[in-house]
Amino acid sequence: MSDVINRVLVAIPAVAFAVLIIWQGGWVFAAGIGLLAVICVHELSVMLERARPVRLAAMLGVLGLVVAGTAGDERQVLLALAATVPVTFALAVAMPQRERVTASISATLLIIVWIGLGVAHAAMLRGLDHGGALVVMILLGTFVGDTFAYFGGRAFGRRKLAPAISPNKTVEGLLFGVVIGTLIVWYWSRTYSDDGWISGVDGLLLGLTVVIAAPIGDLFESLIKRDMGTKDTGTLFGAHGGALDRVDAALFALVAGYYVWLLLA
């Protein structure tokens, strides 16, 4: 129980920051997620240090994707992503030591695609009608689903979900998180506003998308951390890890949620 309380206390400042920038929207939101993205790039660059990623190229890449997602749409995001390839190449060539340059470029592009596309889609999502509510719904489903997957796993977990990647996760915990997370998103869709901008069915489908995509993002990061022999990506939240540890699931959920909402809308 004390671990849960500590998690909640650590999360309060992050939640307050997220609510503030989501409410403001526009370039304030872009600045906030840009800062978060840069922190995540730093953490991941340190974790992938053996591959010597080009940190400057990765930071410029994710910031460019945030700008593209805020000022444009999918086409601008795609153009910004394409531009990161020659930029990464140029900065990699300019590095003092060029050994293992292929690994450097590969690691850099992994960072840009993983973190950059997540924050770019967050920016595009916030720019839609009712975008603030959509971002909140996706983040709520992500973190509630993860929390209840933790509780469900501890209470009912018997079968390991992915023992080679994340031994503590269970099938029962995942199902518990999927059900509760989906219902939370649906409930938000029913109580946020009465102007009918989202139906109950759409709320259920969006919630289900989020709670399926989020654990995949969590497992994706777990696989990389296990490969690198690292427990956490950073120490920003003390014993509870770094910024990337807190948003790994959301980076996947935001992308999936954006395209599902476009289909639903």
Buried (B, 14 or more C-beta within 10 A) or exposed (E): EEEEEBBEEBBEEBEEEBEEBBEBBEBEBBBBBBBBBBBBBBBBBBBBEEBBBBBBBBBBBBBBBBBBBBEBEBEBBBEBBEBBBEBBBEBBEEBEEEEEBEBBBBBBBBBBBBBBBBBBBBBBBBBBEBBBBBBBBBBBBBBBBBBBBBBBBBEEBEEBBBEEBBEEBBBBBBBBBBBBBBBBBBBBBEEBEEEEBBEEEBBBBBBBBBBBBBBEBBBBBBBBBBEBEBEBBBEBBEEBBBBBBBBBBBBBBBBBBBEBBEEBE
